[in-house]
Amino acid sequence: MVSMLIAVGSLTLIGLTLGTVLGAAARKFAVKEDPLEEELKAMMPGSQCGQCGYAGCSQYAAALAKGEAAITLCAPGGKPLVEALSAKLGVAADLSDMEDKGPEHAYIIEDLCIGCTRCIRECSTDAIMGANKLMHTIIVDACHGCSKCVKVCPTDAIVMVQYPMTLANWHWPKPEIENTPPKPALVHAQ
């Protein structure tokens, strides 16, 4: 019994010592990141799809912070992200060729699916379920709408569709701002 308590005590002491050393090393050797880069990374959708030409959202945010990338590259973020990045970075954005389609997800037309599994290999969030030579389906909650699977499908069985409007995702429309001048105040003569 005493030897078991000594073993447990010595393992606890080793764990506490190593934890303290690792904690101190993490503070001492911490790499300070650019605060602008962190803010931009928080604005990104976090889908890590790579459509922007970078490996993920953090690399794209780093390139934006350095001024090395255009703000219109993120397809899943769409027009709202471009407007937010434009305001944050103080850069003018050409939004004429961008359309605000709203959030989308992939949908597989089951009659056209041949089970080639190309879409499964392309999906970065494992939102496609299926097997070789069997029909596939999309897990809508996992799909982030990058549309990379649409490009690799040989039978055009995958299309992008709007999320259905439900009580869970419906929002009140924002009020429109009128560009009318304010009415002059009435002054009563005394």
C-alpha positions in Angstrom: 0.0 0.0 0.0 2.8 2.4 0.8 4.6 1.6 -2.4 1.4 2.4 -4.4 1.1 5.8 -2.6 4.8 6.5 -3.4 4.2 5.7 -7.1 1.1 7.8 -7.3 2.8 10.7 -5.5 5.9 10.5 -7.7 3.8 10.5 -10.9 1.8 13.5 -9.6 5.0 15.3 -8.8 6.5 14.5 -12.3 3.2 15.7 -13.9 3.1 19.0 -12.0 6.8 19.7 -12.7 6.5 19.0 -16.4 3.3 21.0 -16.7 5.0 24.0 -15.0 8.0 23.7 -17.3 5.8 23.5 -20.4 3.7 26.4 -19.3 6.7 28.6 -18.7 8.2 27.6 -22.0 4.9 28.4 -23.8 4.9 31.9 -22.3 8.6 32.5 -23.0 8.7 31.3 -26.6 5.3 32.5 -27.6 5.2 34.0 -31.1 3.5 37.3 -31.1 1.0 37.6 -34.0 -0.2 40.7 -35.7 -3.4 41.9 -34.1 -4.8 42.9 -37.5 -4.2 39.4 -38.8 -6.1 38.0 -35.8 -9.0 40.3 -36.4 -9.1 39.4 -40.1 -8.9 35.7 -39.3 -11.9 36.1 -36.9 -13.9 37.7 -39.8 -13.3 34.7 -42.2 -15.8 32.0 -42.5 -13.3 29.4 -41.3 -14.2 26.8 -44.0 -10.5 26.3 -45.0 -11.7 25.5 -48.6 -8.7 27.0 -50.4 -10.7 28.7 -53.1 -8.9 31.9 -52.4 -5.6 30.4 -53.5 -4.3 30.0 -50.0 -4.1 26.9 -47.8 -6.7 28.2 -45.4 -8.4 31.2 -43.8 -5.5 32.0 -41.6 -3.0 32.2 -44.5 -5.5 34.4 -46.4 -5.9 36.6 -43.4 -2.1 36.9 -43.1 -1.8 37.9 -46.8 -4.5 40.4 -46.4 -2.8 42.0 -43.3 0.4 42.3 -45.4 -1.5 43.8 -48.3 -0.5 40.9 -50.6 -4.0 39.6 -51.5 -7.2 41.1 -52.9 -10.2 41.2 -50.6 -12.5 39.6 -53.2 -11.0 36.1 -53.2 -13.2 34.4 -50.5 -16.1 32.7 -52.2 -17.9 31.3 -49.1 -17.7 34.7 -47.4 -19.3 36.4 -50.4 -20.3 40.0 -50.7 -20.9 40.6 -46.9 -17.3 39.5 -46.1 -15.9 41.7 -48.9 -17.8 44.7 -47.6 -16.5 44.0 -44.0 -12.9 43.6 -45.2 -13.2 46.8 -47.2 -14.4 48.7 -44.2 -11.7 47.2 -41.9 -8.8 47.6 -44.2 -9.9 51.0 -45.8 -9.6 49.5 -49.3 -12.1 50.2 -52.0 -13.8 47.1 -53.4 -15.3 46.6 -56.8 -18.6 44.7 -55.9 -20.2 45.2 -59.4 -19.4 41.6 -60.5 -20.3 40.0 -57.2 -23.9 38.9 -56.5 -25.2 38.3 -53.0 -26.7 34.8 -53.3 -27.0 34.1 -49.6 -25.8 31.0 -47.9 -25.8 27.9 -50.1 -25.0 24.2 -49.7 -24.4 21.4 -52.1 -27.1 19.0 -53.2 -26.6 15.7 -55.0 -29.1 14.7 -57.7 -29.3 11.1 -56.8 -30.4 9.8 -60.2 -27.2 11.3 -61.8 -24.7 10.1 -59.1 -22.5 7.2 -60.3 -20.6 6.8 -57.0 -17.2 7.8 -58.3 -16.1 9.3 -54.9 -14.3 12.3 -56.5 -16.5 14.7 -54.5 -15.7 12.9 -51.3 -12.0 13.3 -51.8 -12.5 17.0 -52.6 -14.7 17.8 -49.5 -12.7 19.4 -46.7 -15.4 19.1 -44.1 -16.5 15.4 -44.8 -20.0 16.7 -45.6 -20.5 14.0 -48.4 -21.5 10.5 -47.4 -21.3 7.6 -49.7 -19.1 4.8 -51.0 -17.6 3.7 -54.3 -20.2 2.8 -56.9 -23.0 3.8 -54.6 -25.1 6.9 -54.4 -23.8 9.8 -52.3 -25.6 12.4 -50.2 -24.8 15.7 -48.5 -24.8 16.3 -44.8 -26.2 19.8 -45.0 -25.1 20.9 -41.5 -21.5 20.1 -42.3 -21.4 21.7 -45.8 -19.9 25.2 -45.9 -20.8 25.9 -49.5 -17.4 26.1 -51.0 -18.7 24.4 -54.2 -15.4 22.5 -54.9 -17.4 19.3 -55.2 -19.4 20.8 -58.0 -16.3 21.3 -60.1 -15.1 17.7 -59.9 -18.3 15.9 -60.5 -18.1 14.2 -63.9 -21.9 13.8 -64.3 -23.0 17.3 -63.0 -24.9 15.5 -60.3 -24.0 18.2 -57.7 -25.6 21.6 -57.6 -25.5 24.5 -55.1 -28.9 25.3 -53.6 -30.1 28.0 -51.1 -30.7 27.0 -47.5 -34.4 26.6 -47.0 -36.0 29.4 -45.0 -37.0 28.0 -41.6 -37.8 29.6 -38.2 -34.2 28.7 -37.1 -32.5 30.8 -39.8 -35.1 33.5 -40.6 -34.2 37.0 -39.6 -36.1 40.3 -39.7 -35.1 42.4 -42.7 -33.0 45.4 -42.0 -34.7 48.7 -42.3 -34.0 50.7 -45.4 -32.3 54.1 -45.0 -34.1 56.8 -46.9 -32.0 59.4 -48.6 -34.5 62.2 -48.0 -33.4 65.4 -46.3 -34.6 66.0 -42.7 -37.7 68.1 -42.3 -37.1 71.6 -40.9 -38.3 72.2 -37.4 -41.3 74.3 -37.0 -40.7 77.6 -35.2 -43.6 79.2 -33.4 -43.7 83.0 -33.3 -44.3 84.5 -29.9 
